């Protein structure tokens, strides 16, 4: 989603954040880091930005009260975009805020990096951006060096790998009144305490754009198909056929229309009504409206294609890959052998 080949790291402040539940403290640097070393700046750019190259899902800041002005991170970042001279002061405010919400005993201490970037490309446009990153995982590194007639070896503890960003977010100076455009990464924790980064510290909600609309409706449809046998008499081959038809629709069409999709892919009156009800229930449960029509995002289709399975598993003996033309596969039952069977038709072997 982003490119940083022409971007520049203009300011960087580093602070240490402890876990206050564990009686740890935070430590604030008095001034930004000097970026005179070009190699160091290049390595930092790789550490901070490379993980976001494959991030497609975007978010916006919000607040549970509905008043965006009460979102602390959004407020501090807005001050920086308005006046770059406040960068270091606002980085300290961000550090204090992160310390205040680090209230779970399993949250790890670590360094907080606040960075200012120029010319980061997102969706084909270049923007100023603020990055907030936290390193929690420390590694031990071996160093091999020439010594006399051979080599010596040493080690360095508590090092940070530039290929492993633990937590981070990129905030683009775009659509400020809507809560900016935010990309987020959290690699270290998937458990309940991990929500503190995205939900408690940043307070994000999914940006309701074409990418997310495409991803959501494909996910909803996949889940709908998976539970169809609770309402209708459908085989696994029928389910795979429905998924294949939907994938064909999203790959070939430029825009989604729920009526067109329902008629072309489902094509069954009761099934169409059931899908629309399932979609409405999802929207109500997750407060996540899905428009009845929107432009299809190819990147979201490619991502969802990885989880749309077209494999029919028969006991532990056979896997049948079904890519289309369900009329060429028949299911039956052999009374003599007391076994189910599938009959496959084809024109030629590949």
Secondary structure, 3 states (H helix, E strand, C coil): CEECCCCEEEEEEEEEECCHHHCCCCECCCCCCCCCCHHHHHHHHHHHHHHHHHCCCCEEECCCCCCHHHCHHHHHHHHHHHCHHHHHHHHHHHHHHHHHHCCCCCCCCEEEEEEEEEEEEECCEEEEEEEEEEECCCEEEEEEEEECCEEEEEEEEEECCCCCCCEEEEEECCCHHHCCEEEEEECCCCCHHHHHHHHHHHCEEECCCHHHHHHHHHHHHHHHHHCHHHCCCCCHHHHHHHHHHHHHHHHHCCEEEHHHHHHHHHCCHHHHHHHHHHHHHHHHHHCCCCCCEEECCHHHHHHHHCCCCCEEEECCCEEEECCCCHHHEEEEEECCCCEEEEEECCCCCC
